[in-house]
Amino acid sequence: MTSTPADVAALLKIAAMEPETLDDLDGCLRRLRDVQKARRELAKVPPAMLLSGLLDRRPRGGDPS
């Protein structure tokens, strides 16, 4: 149990973060769904196209690491 005004203030501050926290969580869930959708789509792509896509992601003319 809280016993000081500072304890109550700290709890109120945390409780006030709920809407922002829910918005953050909603954004994370949307991104996760996008990732899952992309993975499902990539599973349908022929291997040669995947390789081509991976090679296009590599930096050109620089350090390969």
C-alpha positions as CSV (number, residue, x, y, z in Angstrom):
1,M,0.0,0.0,0.0
2,T,1.2,3.5,-0.8
3,S,1.9,5.7,2.2
4,T,3.2,9.0,0.9
5,P,2.1,11.6,-1.6
6,A,5.1,10.8,-3.7
7,D,4.0,7.2,-3.9
8,V,0.6,8.3,-5.0
9,A,2.0,10.7,-7.5
10,A,4.2,8.0,-9.0
11,L,1.3,5.7,-9.4
12,L,-0.8,8.4,-11.0
13,K,2.0,9.1,-13.5
14,I,2.2,5.4,-14.4
15,A,-1.6,5.1,-14.7
16,A,-1.7,8.2,-17.0
17,M,0.6,6.4,-19.5
18,E,-2.1,3.8,-20.3
19,P,-3.5,5.5,-23.5
20,E,0.0,6.1,-24.9
21,T,1.1,2.5,-24.0
22,L,-2.0,1.1,-25.7
23,D,-1.2,3.1,-28.8
24,D,2.4,1.8,-28.8
25,L,1.1,-1.8,-28.4
26,D,-1.4,-1.3,-31.2
27,G,1.5,-0.1,-33.5
28,C,3.6,-3.1,-32.5
29,L,0.8,-5.5,-33.3
30,R,0.3,-3.8,-36.7
31,R,4.0,-4.1,-37.5
32,L,3.9,-7.8,-36.4
33,R,1.0,-8.5,-38.7
34,D,2.8,-6.8,-41.6
35,V,5.9,-8.9,-40.9
36,Q,3.8,-12.1,-40.8
37,K,2.1,-11.1,-44.0
38,A,5.4,-10.4,-45.7
39,R,6.8,-13.8,-44.6
40,R,3.8,-15.6,-46.0
41,E,4.2,-13.8,-49.3
42,L,7.9,-14.5,-49.4
43,A,7.2,-18.2,-48.9
44,K,5.4,-18.1,-52.3
45,V,8.3,-16.4,-54.2
46,P,10.4,-18.7,-56.3
47,P,14.0,-19.2,-55.0
48,A,15.7,-17.4,-57.9
49,M,13.6,-14.3,-57.2
50,L,14.4,-14.4,-53.5
51,L,18.1,-14.7,-54.3
52,S,17.8,-11.7,-56.7
53,G,16.1,-9.7,-54.0
54,L,18.7,-10.6,-51.5
55,L,21.5,-9.6,-53.8
56,D,19.8,-6.3,-54.5
57,R,19.9,-5.5,-50.8
58,R,23.7,-5.8,-50.5
59,P,25.7,-2.6,-50.6
60,R,27.4,-2.1,-54.0
61,G,31.1,-1.4,-54.2
62,G,31.6,-1.2,-50.5
63,D,32.7,-3.5,-47.7
64,P,30.6,-6.6,-48.0
65,S,30.3,-7.1,-44.2
